[in-house]
Amino acid sequence: MQEFISFLWDNFQLFLTYTGFHADNATTGHIVMLLIGLFFIYLAITKEFEPMLLIPIGFGILIGNIPFKDAGLQIGIYEEGSVLNYLYHGVRNGWYPPLIFLGIGAMTDFSALISNPKLLLIGAAAQFGIFGAYVAALQLGFEPQQAGAIGIIGGADGPTAIFLSSKLAPNLMGAIAVSAYSYMALVPVIQPPFMRLLTTSKERVIHMKPPRVVSQTEKFIFPIVGLLLTCFLVPSGLPLLGMLFFGNLLKESGVTRRLAETARGPLIDIITMMLGVTVGASTQATQFLTFNSVLIFGLGAFSFIIATCAGVLFVKFFNLFLKDGNKINPLIGNAGVSAVPDSARISQVVGLEYDRSNYLLMHAMGPNVAGVIGSAVAAGVLLGFLG
């Protein structure tokens, strides 16, 4: 009997060594990351900050930071042969971002941009944040490829950030992806103070002319022309831009409704879940909690702020050359980043604070969708030079 009890005790002690409660498995880093994951879920549920992104990422952080004994069990995201590792291939090898762009294209209406093409310049101006952060990252000692991957955070485009970092800096992809998605979710918090700071009371109440009606012919020609122009200029952006414009053609052609509905519905929902969970799980404390991760979060914030300010300031500069009646409200300058449609909504919300009759949403959608194209082009430029 005593031998049997001893046998059970030895096996119980062995069992404990495999649990997350064992001191050799659980570290302070794991606890910190679990708290961060819970905070993301809290923001998503109570504040409704991008719940479609933050809940999968937050729960993924919980999954990735359950402590376990490294005994060849093939359960961790970085263990070859594990289920999570197979799912992570879509992030590491850049499969998920083009599929996300396919869905984005299928749900995006480019009418505001087609009706007023000069709004494309605002989307281009907002990309200054990317190159500003690239220079700052170089000054802080990052390699050129790493600096390019970090800079793309300023585009507020999670899929683009994942795609570029998977090519240029795979070892930093977890920090870059979580940073990009975090700042996308925090658009309502970060952008308004800088929009108010950089505009005058007179500028905030500028009324813009209603956009002209865009014909259906223009709508289905746009993705074809857009693909040829952008990809002839930046061929390295083809995986993202090609899928973006393909998705948009499915939507606007009028004859592929089922394909468009699949792309903007079930497909993008499934890929968003897989991408969010695996990106979150990749923040395993032993791999993620480094000084470089802290720097990346700081540079990401700097990049996003510069992008917001560049868009607003560009509109103010552009207005110097426009006649009265044709001027652009600078409050739509923030929408030049790629966070669709959240940045455009912020333009609308801030504009209504100063004039309840001034509806900026449709105007802001122009630079907002231009920002999607601009961030993909910027990623293609960086990949072409640094890849």
Secondary structure, DSSP 4 states (H G I P E B T S, - for coil): -HHHHHHHHHHHHHHHHTSTTSTTT--HHHHHHHHHHHHHHHHHHHS-SSHHHHHHHHHHHHHHT-----SS---STTSTT-HHHHHHHHHHTT-HHHHHHHHHHHH---HHHHH-GGGHHHHHHTTHHHHHHHHHHHHTT--HHHHHHHHGGGG--HHHHHHHHHHH-GGGHHHHHHHHHHHHHTHHHHHHHHHHHTS-HHHHTPPPPPPPPPPHHHHHHHHHHHHHHHHHH-GGGHHHHHHHHHHHHHHHSSS-HHHHHHIIIIIHHHHHHHHHHHHHHT--HHHH-SHHHHHHHHHHHHHHHHHHHHHHHHHHHHHTTS-TTSPPPGGGGGGGSS-TTHHHHHHHHHHHHH-TT---HHHHHHHHHHHHHHHHHHHHHHHHHH-
